[in-house]
């Protein structure tokens, strides 16, 4: 992971932007310079995170410090809703996946056993293989429905695989990587309101 500027002031210095750069000129530069674009997106995301938590973050701290297991589901959901960026859902653990896997095969076994023991139905099913389709779909949709319920009530508490063991800085980098195409092609929609932070840094530099 490369180094990012730690403030909008250092961003201005790094990219040698003049104090009088206009919004339209800045957005034009962003389209042509990927590093400029990514640096600005990174600082904007850090700003969003600090607004969300309502205090300054220590970016080298692990994400589970800011999203502890207790209440993680609700806090993560609010974080997703507060951002224009796409942020991956929390996931379940291996035990939950194993339970669903076992449930599927138990239900499938019971269905086949029932049809074998009901000879007329079994004979009909052999002649009409499509008969298996509806019960099988019901089993699959039941598992999917149960998984959605589990997500809804907050039992999923594991961070997405590519976010695990990350610092807050690493989390920001991964989120931006996941959204790189959206940011590239719709930058102005994502960051129109953040330009004011750049102007504020420009004004502070003029006062120095």
C-alpha positions in Angstrom: 0.0 0.0 0.0 1.5 3.4 -1.0 1.7 6.5 1.2 -1.2 8.9 1.1 -1.1 12.6 2.2 -2.4 13.0 5.8 -4.2 16.2 5.3 -5.6 18.4 2.6 -2.8 20.9 3.2 -0.2 18.2 2.5 -2.3 17.1 -0.5 -2.0 20.7 -2.0 1.8 20.6 -1.5 2.2 17.1 -2.9 0.4 17.9 -6.1 1.6 21.6 -6.3 -1.9 22.9 -6.7 -2.3 26.7 -6.9 -4.5 28.4 -4.3 -6.8 29.7 -6.9 -7.7 26.4 -8.6 -11.4 26.3 -9.4 -13.7 23.4 -8.9 -14.1 22.8 -12.7 -10.3 23.0 -13.2 -9.7 20.6 -10.3 -12.2 18.0 -11.6 -10.6 18.2 -15.0 -7.2 17.5 -13.4 -8.7 14.6 -11.5 -9.8 12.9 -14.7 -6.2 13.0 -16.0 -4.2 12.1 -12.9 -5.0 8.9 -11.1 -2.7 9.6 -8.1 -4.4 13.0 -7.6 -7.8 11.3 -7.8 -6.9 8.5 -5.4 -5.3 10.9 -2.9 -8.3 13.1 -2.8 -10.7 10.1 -2.5 -8.6 8.7 0.4 -8.7 12.0 2.3 -12.4 12.4 1.7 -13.1 8.9 3.0 -11.0 9.5 6.1 -13.0 12.7 6.6 -16.2 10.7 6.3 -15.0 8.2 8.8 -14.1 10.9 11.3 -17.5 12.5 10.9 -19.1 9.1 11.4 -17.2 8.4 14.6 -17.2 12.1 15.6 -13.6 12.2 16.6 -10.1 12.0 15.0 -9.0 8.5 14.1 -5.7 6.8 14.8 -5.3 5.3 11.4 -2.7 2.7 12.4 -5.2 1.1 14.8 -7.0 -2.1 13.8 -10.5 -1.9 12.5 -11.9 -4.1 15.3 -10.9 -1.3 17.7 -13.4 1.0 16.1 -15.9 -1.8 15.2 -15.8 -4.1 18.2 -17.8 -7.3 18.1 -20.4 -6.0 20.5 -22.7 -3.9 18.4 -20.6 -4.4 15.3 -23.5 -5.3 13.0 -25.5 -2.1 13.7 -22.5 0.2 13.6 -21.3 -1.4 10.3 -24.7 -1.0 8.8 -24.8 2.7 9.8 -21.4 3.1 8.3 -22.5 1.6 5.0 -25.6 3.8 4.9 -23.5 7.0 5.7 -21.3 6.5 2.7 -21.8 6.9 -1.1 -19.3 4.2 -1.6 -20.1 0.5 -1.8 -18.9 -1.1 1.4 -19.1 -4.9 1.7 -21.4 -6.6 4.1 -20.2 -8.4 7.2 -20.1 -12.2 6.8 -21.0 -15.2 8.9 -18.5 -17.7 10.4 -17.5 -21.2 9.2 -19.8 -22.9 11.7 -22.9 -21.1 10.3 -21.9 -22.1 6.7 -21.4 -25.7 7.9 -24.9 -25.7 9.5 -26.5 -24.5 6.3 -24.6 -27.1 4.3 -25.7 -29.9 6.6 -29.3 -28.6 6.6 -29.4 -28.7 2.8 -28.4 -32.3 2.7 -30.7 -33.4 5.5 -33.6 -31.7 3.8 -32.6 -33.3 0.5 -32.2 -36.7 2.1 -35.7 -36.5 3.8 -37.2 -35.5 0.4 -35.7 -38.4 -1.4 -36.5 -40.8 1.5 -40.1 -39.7 1.5 -40.4 -40.2 -2.3 -38.8 -43.7 -2.1 -41.1 -44.8 0.7 -44.1 -43.4 -1.2 -43.8 -45.8 -4.1 -46.4 -44.2 -6.4 -44.9 -40.8 -5.9 -41.4 -42.2 -6.5 -42.5 -43.9 -9.7 -44.1 -40.7 -10.9 -40.9 -38.8 -10.1 -38.8 -41.2 -12.1 -41.1 -40.7 -15.1 -41.2 -37.0 -14.6 -37.8 -35.7 -13.3 -39.1 -32.2 -13.2 -41.0 -33.2 -10.1 -37.8 -32.8 -8.1 -37.4 -29.2 -9.3 -40.0 -27.5 -7.1 -39.0 -29.2 -3.8 -35.4 -28.7 -4.5 -36.0 -25.0 -5.2 -38.0 -24.7 -2.0 -35.0 -26.2 -0.1 -32.6 -23.8 -1.7 -34.8 -20.7 -1.2 -35.4 -21.8 2.4 -31.6 -21.8 3.0 -31.2 -18.4 1.3 -34.1 -17.0 3.3 -32.6 -18.2 6.5 -29.3 -16.6 5.6 -31.0 -13.3 5.0 -32.8 -13.5 8.4 -29.4 -14.2 10.0 -28.0 -11.1 8.3 -31.0 -9.0 9.3 -30.8 -9.8 13.0 -27.1 -9.2 13.2 -25.5 -12.6 13.6 -23.0 -11.9 10.9 -20.1 -10.3 12.7 -17.0 -11.2 10.7 -15.4 -8.5 8.5 -15.3 -9.3 4.8 -12.3 -11.4 3.9 -10.3 -8.7 2.3 -10.9 -6.3 5.2 -9.8 -8.6 8.0 -6.8 -7.7 10.1 -6.6 -4.3 8.5 -5.8 -1.0 10.1 -8.2 1.9 9.5 -5.8 3.2 6.8 -5.8 -0.2 5.2 -9.6 -0.4 5.4 -9.9 3.0 3.6 -7.5 1.7 0.9 -9.5 -1.5 0.4 -12.8 0.3 0.2 -11.4 2.7 -2.4 -9.9 -0.2 -4.4 -13.4 -1.9 -4.4 -14.9 1.4 -5.7 -12.1 2.4 -8.1 -14.3 2.3 -11.2 -17.2 4.2 -9.7 -14.8 6.8 -8.4 -13.0 7.1 -11.8 -16.2 7.5 -13.9 -18.4 9.4 -11.4 -15.9 11.4 -9.3 -17.8 14.6 -9.3 -21.0 13.0 -8.0 -19.0 11.4 -5.1 -16.9 14.4 -4.1 -18.6 17.6 -5.2 -19.2 18.5 -1.6 -15.6 17.7 -0.5 -14.1 20.4 -2.7 -14.9 22.8 0.1 -12.4 21.0 2.3 -9.7 21.7 -0.3 -10.7 25.4 -0.5 -10.5 25.6 3.3 -6.9 24.2 3.2 -6.1 26.7 0.4 -7.4 29.6 2.6 -5.3 28.4 5.6 -2.2 28.2 3.4 -2.8 31.8 2.3 -3.0 33.0 5.9 0.4 31.4 6.8 
